[in-house]
Amino acid sequence: MDWSCKVTVRQSLLKRTLRSRGMITFGALITLLVLTHFTLNFLCWFTCEVVFKN
């Protein structure tokens, strides 16, 4: 294996891990957004139903 081949292999591996890590981060962000959205909706409903009914 010559040096340039090693470098390209390493770079492609790095790119692949970065891409998959980016996808994981993207998925986590979307999940967080959805969760916060539902939590906020639930909190609004909860306060309206429980707090203001009294």
N, C-alpha and C positions, 0 to 999 in steps of 0.2 A: 504493500500500500504506500503510495507516495504521499507527500505532505499535503498537496492541494486537495487530494481526494479526502483525506482525513478532515480537513477544514470544512469542505462542503458538506460532508456527512454530519459533522457537528452542528453546522449552521442549520441544516434542514431539520435535525432533531430539535434544536432550540426553537425554530419556527413552529414546529408541530406542537411542542409543549406549550408555547405561548398561545397558539391558536386554541388548543383545548382548554387551557386555563382561562382564556378570554371567554370562551363559551360558558364555562362553569360560572365565571363571575357574572356574565350576562344573565344566566338562568337564576342565579342567586338574587340579583338585583330585581328581576321581574317578580320572583317569589316574594321578596321583601315588600315590593310595591303593592302586590295583591293583598298580602297579609295586612299591611298597614291600612289599606283601603277598607277591607272588611272589618278590621278592628275599629276604625273610625266610624264606620256605618253603625256597627253594633253599639258603640259608645253613645252615638247620637240617639239611636233608638232607645237605648237603655235610659238615658237621662230624660228623654221626652216621656217615655212610658212610666217610669218609676218616680222620677223626681217631681215632675210637673203634675202628676195625677193626684198627689197628696194635697 
